[in-house]
Amino acid sequence: MNPAQTNSLTLATIDHLRSFAPFDRMEREHLAWLVQHLSIGYYAMNEVILSPETGVSPHFFIIRQGVVQGEQDVVRTQDDTAWLELHEGECFPLGALLSKRAVAGTYRARQDVFCYELPVEHFHELIRLSPPFQDFCTRRIASLLEQSKQIIQAQYAQSSSEQQSLSSSLSAIIRREPVTCAPETAIREVLAIMHSLGIGSMVAVEDGRPVGIFTLHDVLNRVVLAQLNLDQAIIGIMSTRLITLPPQAFAYEAALEMAKHGFRHVLVAEHGKLVGIISEKDLFSLQRVGLHQVSSAIRSAGSVEALKQSASDIRQLAHNMMAQGVAAEQLTQFISTLNDLLTVQVIELECATSPLCAGFCWIALGSEGRFEQTLNTDQDNGIIFATPEGMTPDQVREQLLPVARRINEALDACGFPLCQGNIMASNPQWCLSIEEWKETFANWINRGDPDALLNAAVFFDFRPLFGAQALADDLRQWLTRKAGGNPRFLHQMAANALRNRPPLGLVRDFVVGDEHTLDLKLNGITPFVDAARILSLAGGVIQTNTVQRLHLVAPRLKIPKSEVEAWIEAFQFIQLLRLRLQHLRHQEDGSPGNQADPDSLNDLDRRILKEAFRQARKLQSRLALDYQL
């Protein structure tokens, strides 16, 4: 082949590879270096390309044409445990090459396959040469997910180009040094300073530590209407209930604190010393999200009718944040937090005339209990109550059920449909004394039959929402000890969880339903949620959020950090895909759901979804090994 033909072939190969990750992000000189060291391999249909018997793979393979199937008959290791299907542009075996070991499964040509082959010594050299290639090889799903997020951001560029990210650290948002005063400074002087500087707040400090805050919002009620002497000390009218966060905290954390407590400002302090002030305007003036307006409207609502509009505003707010590229974990926390506020306001309105409200705890179950609500959610709730002396549980229940029924109906009116399975506080089965809850949970743990395991998957994710939180805390501590100390029950939960396999296909990329769709909730999210619940019970973790459970249980069960991070990234991608799908469906016909047609996804999202399902398989393989299933 003459030099001109060689150069032409090199350019054509570079152009072909640039259509796929991570080659689309590599420097051209590094991509040219790669191409110069490639050879072409051909494999006939059903021919084995790599197997455990091969030993350490002599090559890094990039599929040029055809389909390669990864087969795994039995679980051998925590890596490459699931069979998979690889297509044009995908590469293998990354994990085995990085750890310099044989592959755990068999890679076989499902049809005639052509592969670019890079000798293993050049593979390791390319990792040293190209940071994007190294990042992809060591953080495969995270790297792909970042690309997907960038594509989403590009799609929304017109609406979000001027908007700051809620993932920004507070230190990046602070606009200037905080303006402060001594606690004994006169009100008159403080107002004059605020006016001259055009600022909306003043913080009193002692030795650099914040002790109080005064805002323009306070002037009318605390100064003008109160007809105060302007020469008195400012500390006397300041709010001393301060919310502080470190500079490393994220903007969305500040927004959550504002929403929870109804504040307009959060103080930024490092080692107790004030370093800045973040206002609602700082967070949302560019984003035009209106979180404070929504949370304030919820708190001030005096009727269910008023709350109906707030419920609609929550959904609209979630859609706006989705369009702005807010991350899935943050968005589900925002949705859950605002839904919490609305639920609490409904409860307070309905309990205003009930003398028993001080003696019970309203608990959130399911996705709300995990802080993982999306745009499509119904009600899952219950009641724990303490039985007063001289009364029976049935007597208490008789008085609480009418109140619970009004609350459930009010939430339904606000757009949170009644649970079709009747898992609601108005159902006598789920309005129980603390002793009855323990008896019910103990019965499920002792039985371990399908119904008990199904109930455990919903009810074990409870968290307190309103009322006597100590009752829920008591039940949580009891449950963690009871379930965590019962290996047989954990084994039964694991066996049940493994029946729900991620929909990876042997013939196609995915196993789809009758309408050619995937259920991203049942087959995508649930495997991660179920596994995290079992691991958290085994590890004594009391948190209910899936991501928190995985983070906290990893060191207790000696799970490598890299494995856990890959599971979390996969889980969050599927959540993000669900939210995007629900957002688009709402815009189209107002009917969000969890069914996705894989053919409607772009190539990158299909690839990431495949990898996310593979990570779910790896997590399930961890359960299978732990419980010998």
Number of C-alpha atoms within 10 A of each C-alpha: 6 6 8 9 10 12 13 11 13 19 14 13 18 20 14 14 20 17 12 15 21 22 22 17 17 17 15 13 11 15 22 15 16 18 20 15 13 20 13 13 15 15 18 14 15 15 16 16 21 23 18 14 12 12 14 18 22 15 20 22 26 23 22 22 16 18 21 31 22 26 19 16 10 10 18 13 14 16 19 25 25 23 18 23 22 21 17 17 21 18 20 20 22 18 17 18 20 14 10 13 13 18 26 26 25 21 25 22 24 21 16 15 23 21 24 21 21 22 16 18 11 16 23 15 12 18 17 11 16 17 14 17 25 17 15 19 20 15 16 19 23 19 19 20 22 12 18 17 17 14 14 16 18 14 14 15 16 10 14 19 13 11 16 17 19 24 14 15 18 26 18 11 20 17 12 9 10 17 16 19 21 19 20 13 15 18 22 14 15 21 20 11 15 16 12 9 9 9 13 14 21 22 27 24 19 14 10 14 16 24 19 23 25 22 17 13 11 15 14 11 10 15 14 12 9 10 10 12 12 15 12 14 18 25 22 14 17 20 15 15 9 13 15 20 21 19 19 14 15 19 23 22 19 26 23 18 18 21 22 16 13 15 17 18 23 22 24 25 20 15 8 14 16 25 20 24 25 23 20 18 14 16 24 19 13 13 20 13 18 18 22 20 14 20 25 19 17 28 18 11 19 14 14 19 12 14 25 19 16 24 22 14 19 23 20 16 20 23 21 19 21 21 19 25 23 20 20 23 17 18 27 24 21 26 20 22 21 23 23 19 20 26 25 19 22 24 23 17 17 20 18 9 10 13 10 13 20 13 15 25 25 27 24 26 25 23 23 29 25 23 26 24 23 25 24 18 17 18 24 26 29 25 31 26 27 17 19 11 6 6 9 11 17 14 12 20 19 12 13 24 17 14 20 25 16 16 25 25 15 24 24 16 16 21 18 19 17 19 15 10 8 14 21 25 27 23 16 17 15 19 28 25 22 21 15 16 19 18 12 16 22 16 12 20 22 14 14 20 14 13 10 17 21 15 13 18 18 17 21 19 24 24 26 22 22 21 21 18 16 12 20 23 14 12 18 20 13 15 21 18 14 16 22 20 15 14 12 15 21 23 19 19 26 24 17 16 23 19 10 15 16 27 20 22 14 15 11 11 18 21 15 18 12 6 9 13 17 21 18 21 15 14 17 26 23 19 23 25 22 21 22 24 26 22 24 26 23 20 19 19 20 20 20 24 19 23 22 16 24 25 17 17 21 18 12 14 12 8 14 10 13 11 15 18 18 21 25 21 19 27 26 19 27 21 24 22 18 26 26 20 19 24 25 17 15 18 12 10 8 11 13 21 20 18 19 19 13 18 10 10 13 10 12 16 21 16 19 22 26 22 19 26 27 22 27 27 26 22 22 27 23 21 23 17 13 12 16 11 14
